[in-house]
Amino acid sequence: MRAMRVHAPRKPLVLDEVPVPQPAAGQVRVKVLACGVCRTDLHIADGELTDCRYPVTPGHEIVGRVEAGGRRFAVGDRVGIPWLGWTCGECEYCASGRENLCVQARFTGYHLDGGFAEYALADERFCHALPEGYGDAEAAPLLCAGLIGYRSYAMAGEAKRLGLYGFGAAAHVLAQVARAQGREVYAFTRPGDAGAQAFAMRLGATWAGGSDETAPEQLDAAILFAPVGALVSQALKAVKPGGRVVCGGIHMSDIPSFPYALLWGERRVQSVANLTRSDGKAFLDLAATTPIRTEAITYPLERANEALGDLRDGRLEGAAVLVP
C-alpha cells in the first residue's frame, strides 16, 4: 500500500510502498477514506514533539471502513480513528476517568502509524462510530479539530462571550457549536488576515479582527489554538476578572513573562491534554444533532507535503483533508 511517511524531522514526507498491515487481536484494519491534516502532524514533521519514532505515518483524523479484525464493528462499518490510540487502563489517571493523562498512552500518527496511507490499524476500543450526514472528507475534521477542540470548549465553562485565537480547523467547528448554543464568538486571526476574518464572520462570529486588536467587549473566556505563547498575555488582557484562558494545542512556543496584574482577579490559564473516549462520544453525539458545516479542502495522498505547507503558511479556510 502507499503511505506518506516522516523519515526524519524537518524533512519532506516520502511516499513509500509498505505492506498492508494485518490486525492483531482487538484491532481493526480500515481502508482509509479520508484523513484530516492537523497542526499536530505539522509539529511531528517539524520535530517539535520529542517522543516520536521515525519513520512514522502521521494522521489521526481518520475516516475509514472496517475491512478486517475486531468484534465491536462489522466489516463495512464506517468508523473514526482519533488521536488517542491506546491507554494502559490501570494507572491512577485511567482509573479516575482521566485516561487522556495516562503516562503510557499511545497516540495515532505519533507512536502508532496513522492515516496518511491507504490502510490503517487501530485498537477497536478507541474507534468511534460516526454520525450520518457528514461525507467522508467532512467527517475527518470532527476527529481532532472537533474532539480536542470540544474538550477545550468544555474547559472554557459557560462563557457567554468566547474568544478564539487562531481561526483554523478547530475554531471553525467550535464557532458553529458556540453560536448554536447562543454564545457570542470573537475571532482573533493573524494580523491583517482579512480572508480568515471574513470566514469567521460567515460562520456567525460577532466580531473578527487581528490578534493584535482589542475586542469591543470583555470576554468571559478565550481558547488559544494558535501555538504562539505570546498570545497568552494578549488573551489575559481580553478576559474579564474570573475569566479563563484555555491553551488547546499540544505544542506552543514559550510563554513570555507578563505582569501579575494580568492574572490577578482570579483569571485562570489552563492547558488541555489529549482527549478521552467520553469526550469523543459526547462531541460526536452533539455533531449528530447540531448543524456543523465543516469546510474540507481535499488533497490526494501524494500531496500531503503541500497540505502541510498550506497549513503552516495559514492559506486554509477550514481543514485540509487527504483522500487516498
PEUR-V290303 format. One record per helix or strand of 3 or more residues. SS is the DSSP state (H for helix, E for strand). FROM is the first residue (numbers start at 0). LEN is the number of residues. If there is no record, write none. Layout:
BEGIN
<<SS FROM LEN> <SS FROM LEN>>
END
This chain:
BEGIN
<<E 1 5> <E 13 4> <E 26 11> <H 38 7> <E 61 7> <E 77 4> <E 83 3> <H 91 4> <H 98 3> <E 105 3> <E 118 5> <H 123 3> <E 126 3> <H 135 8> <H 146 9> <E 160 5> <H 168 12> <E 183 6> <H 193 9> <E 206 4> <E 218 6> <H 230 8> <E 238 9> <H 259 4> <E 267 4> <H 276 13> <E 295 5> <H 300 12> <E 318 5>>
END
